[in-house]
Amino acid sequence: MACDSQQKATVEKLEKEAFSEAVIDKDVQLIDVRTASEYEAGHIGNAINYDIIDGDTFLKQIATLNKEEPVYLYCKMGGRSSRAAELLKKEGFTKIYDYSGGYNDWSSNE
């Protein structure tokens, strides 16, 4: 029964321009998966901070998101956000966008 209602989950890697176009001045689920101290030092727009390193808390936090709406993820350089994208996929999210360059790329040449 649950299998019939499952949509195929996709994780799409986005470059800076496409990511910016998707999230800036938009009401989207934008998740910064870095640590709290990294987030406090600087983050993208209206991103919320769900630290992937704290796995149990991260799973509880993502459970509050709308699985039917797109989720945009980023970290420092792309590694942690890729891991987060796979977790979201396993949890039933269907539209996942991962900023491959991360905050390092975002903050350069801004």
N, C-alpha and C positions, 0 to 999 in steps of 0.2 A: 504494500500500500504506500509506504513512504517513497519507494523507488519511483513510482509513477509521477510523483509531484516534484522530484528532484530535477533542477535545471543543471546543465553542465557548467561547472565552474570554470572561469577563465582568469588567468593572471596575465595581465599585459604590462610589459616593461615600457615606461615612458621616458623620453628625453626631456630636458629642461623646458623647451618651448611648449611642448604638448602638455606637460604637467602644469606649467604656469597657467596656460589657457584654461585648463580644467578646474583649477582650484582658486585662483585669485579672484577675490570679490564674489565668490560663489558660496552658497550654503550647501556644503558637501561634508561627507564624513572623511576628514583629513586627520590622519593619525601619525604622530611622530613616535617612533618606537625606540628612541634613544633613552638614555638615563635622564632622570630629573635634572641633574646638574648640567648636562648637555643641552637640554631643552631650555633651561633658564638662561643659559649663555646666549641663546638666539634660536628662533624657530620660524617656520613659514606661516605667515598670516594667522588664521584662526585655528591652527592645528591644536589638537588635544594630545596630551602625552600619556601613552600607555607603554611602559617599559617592558620590552620583550624579554629582558634578562630575568625578570620576576615572573616566571612562567605561569604559576597558579593565579596570581593577581591579573596577569595579562588576559588569561582565558575568561576570568570573571568580567573584566572590563569589556572585552569584545562581545560578550553575551548581551550587552546593553545596546549594541548597534543594530541598525535595521539591515537584515541580511538581503533584502530585496533591492536596496539602494547601493550604488557604487561606493567602494571604500578606496581611498587613496592613501598609500603608505610611503614613508621615507625614513631613513636613518642617516648615518654619517656619510657612508660611501656605497650603500646598496646591499651589503651582506645581511644585516639583521632584518631589513625590510623584506628581503627574499624569504627568509625563514618565517617571518610573520605572515607573509602572503600564503605560504603553504599551510600554516595553521588555520588561517581564515578559510581556506579552501576545504580543509578537513571538517571545519565546523559548519559548513553549509553555505558560506557566502558565495555568490555567483559572479559578481562583477568586482574584480580586484585589480587595482592599478598600482604598480610599484615604480617609484622614481629611481631609476637605475643610477643616477649620479649622486644622489643623496644631498645632505645639507652642505657638504664641502663644495659640490658643484654649484648649488644654488647660491651660496654666499660669495662665490668668485664672480667677478665682473657684473655685480648686480647693478 
